[in-house]
């Protein structure tokens, strides 16, 4: 029985694809955990519906409500996560809405296909 495989570079391309509505496309993914500093981990995390966190347009930008609400001023400066240098990505778990940071080298499967490098 042959197992379907997919290259990591193809996984990253598919994660970045947008749907017809201009939003990120959901996917299933399983990832190993690892804590770099304590050298511990290895638990397998699997999510059936997740999507890549990216800057998306506000779907209600032209609504009357958005014209009434004054946007909040950002007072805190956020640190640049530098995902490409650190080989990490942020994904949003769809049912809960939680955001998880994953290491791309620890992706085991993507949409039911085994990830190879």
N, C-alpha and C positions, 0 to 999 in steps of 0.2 A: 504494500500500500504506500503510494507516494504522497509525501506531505508537500503542500504548496508552499513556496518560499517567495520572499520579496526582499529586495535590497533596502538597506537603511536610507539611502538617498531617495528612493522612490517613496518610502514611508513619509519622509519629511515633505516631499512635494505634495503627496495626497493630504497630509495634515493641513497644508496651507491653502488648499483649494477652497473656493467660495461657491456657494449654491446660487441658484437663480435670483434669490432674494438679497444677495450680497453679504450673506453671513457665512460663518464657518460651517463646514459639513460635519455631521456627527460620525464617529467611528468607534470601534471596540478596540481595546488595547490591554495588554498585560505587561507589567513591568516588575523588575526586582528592585527591592529597596536596598540602600547602602548609605551608611554614614561615614563619610570620608575621614573624619578626625578620630573617631573611636574604632574604626575598622570593623564595625558590626553591621548586621543586617542580613539581607538575603531572603526576606519574606516576599512571596509572590502576591502582587496586587493586580486584580483584574477588574476592569470596568467595561460594561457592555455598551454604554452610551456616554461618550465624552467628546469634547471638541476643543480645538486649539484656542487659547485666549489671545485675541488680537484686537486691535482698535477697530471697532465697527461703527458705522454711521448710526445716529439716533433715528429709529424708525418713526418717532413722533415729532420730528423737527418742524413739520409744517402744520401741526395741530394747533388749535386755539389755546389749549392748556399750556403748551410749551411757550407760547407768546406771553402768557400771564405770569409764568414762573421766572423769577430772576435766577440765573445760574449762580451756583455757589463759587466763591473765590477759593482757590487752593492756597492754603497757607503753608503746607508742608511740601518740601522738596523731596521727591523720591529718588532713590539711588538707581542708577542704570544697572539692570540685572546682567547685562552683557551675556545673553544667552548663547551666542555663537562661540565665544571664547570658552565659556564654562560647559558647553555641550549640554545645555538644559533647555527645557521648554515648559511653559505653564499650560495645563489643560484644565478645563472646567468639567466636573462631573455633572451631567445634565439633571438627573432627578433631584439631587441635593443642592446643586449650585456651588459646591465647594471647589476651590481652586487648589490644584496640586502641582508641585514642581517635580518634574521627572528628568532623569539623566537619559539622553538619547542612546547611549551605549548600553543601557540596561533594559531596553525594550526587547521583550521575548517574542511577542506576537502582535500582529496588527491586522484587524479585520479577518481573523481566523487563519492568517498566514504566518508561518515562522519567519522571523527577521534574520537575515544574514548580512554580513559586512563586506 
